[in-house]
Structure formats: C-alpha cells, structure tokens
C-alpha cells in the first residue's frame, strides 16, 4: 500500500471523483498527524462526514498506521465555513 503521506496527498483528488464540487486541503501535517479542511462540498451532511472518516481511517490503516483517531471539531453541517478532520495515528 502507499505511505500515509501519499494517501493524504491523493485524498483531495479522490474526493473530486465522488463529490462534485468538492475541495479538500491539507492544513498541517506532521509525522503522526494531519489536519484537513473540506472547504467545498455540494450538500453538507453528517452521514457523509462519517463516511469520509471511515474511508480515511481504513486507507491509513492499510498504509500501515496503527491506532488511527479522527475528530471533526468543525463542520459545514454545524454552520462553520469548513469541515475540519483532525487525524492522528501511531
């Protein structure tokens, strides 16, 4: 499988394949963490947010990450200007 960095870099392009229009940006990145912002999405929805969490979690696990944790402190659904995915792993 690809490295976690490669998966994160490809996430925005994968999103655009399934959701149009959509835009996902890497805001910060470290050895065992990343923060992503979903700044454009056709119709924000809690179910879609959780679907994205599941996709990201499984993709990172397949790339060798352990104990993946994903939080959504801000969300388009809750009136924020973006959805934030705060991701950590070992």
C-alpha positions in Angstrom: 0.0 0.0 0.0 1.0 3.6 -0.3 2.6 5.7 2.5 0.4 7.8 4.8 1.7 10.9 3.1 0.8 9.7 -0.4 -2.7 8.8 0.8 -3.2 12.2 2.3 -1.9 13.9 -0.8 -4.3 12.0 -3.0 -7.3 12.5 -0.8 -8.5 15.7 -2.5 -8.3 14.2 -5.9 -10.2 11.1 -4.8 -12.9 13.3 -3.2 -13.4 15.1 -6.5 -14.0 11.8 -8.2 -17.0 11.1 -6.0 -18.3 14.5 -5.0 -18.5 17.4 -7.4 -17.9 20.1 -6.5 -15.6 19.4 -3.6 -12.3 20.7 -2.3 -10.2 19.1 0.5 -6.9 20.8 1.6 -4.1 19.8 3.9 -3.7 22.5 6.5 -1.0 21.0 8.6 1.0 17.7 8.6 3.5 16.0 10.9 5.0 12.6 11.4 1.9 11.1 13.0 -0.8 13.7 12.4 -2.6 15.7 9.8 -5.3 18.3 9.7 -7.6 18.5 6.6 -10.2 21.1 5.7 -13.1 20.3 3.5 -13.9 23.8 2.2 -16.3 23.0 -0.6 -19.0 20.3 -0.7 -22.2 20.1 -2.7 -24.6 19.3 0.2 -23.0 19.0 3.7 -24.3 16.1 5.7 -23.3 14.3 8.9 -23.6 10.9 7.2 -21.2 12.0 4.5 -18.8 13.3 7.2 -18.8 9.9 8.9 -18.4 8.1 5.5 -15.3 10.2 4.9 -13.9 9.4 8.4 -14.3 5.7 7.6 -12.6 6.0 4.3 -9.7 7.9 5.7 -9.3 5.6 8.7 -9.3 2.5 6.6 -6.9 4.0 4.0 -4.4 5.0 6.7 -4.7 1.6 8.4 -4.0 -0.1 5.0 -0.9 2.0 4.7 0.4 0.7 8.0 -0.9 3.3 10.5 -2.0 2.0 13.9 -4.5 3.5 16.4 -6.0 5.9 13.8 -8.2 8.6 15.5 -10.2 11.1 13.6 -12.1 14.0 15.2 -14.3 16.6 13.5 -14.1 19.7 15.6 -15.8 22.0 13.0 -18.3 21.1 10.3 -20.1 22.7 7.4 -23.2 20.9 8.8 -22.9 22.9 12.0 -22.5 26.2 10.3 -18.7 26.5 10.1 -17.0 27.7 6.9 -15.3 24.3 6.5 -15.3 20.8 7.9 -12.1 20.0 9.8 -10.7 16.5 10.1 -8.1 16.2 12.8 -6.2 12.9 12.3 -3.6 11.2 14.5 -2.0 7.7 14.3 0.9 5.7 15.6 
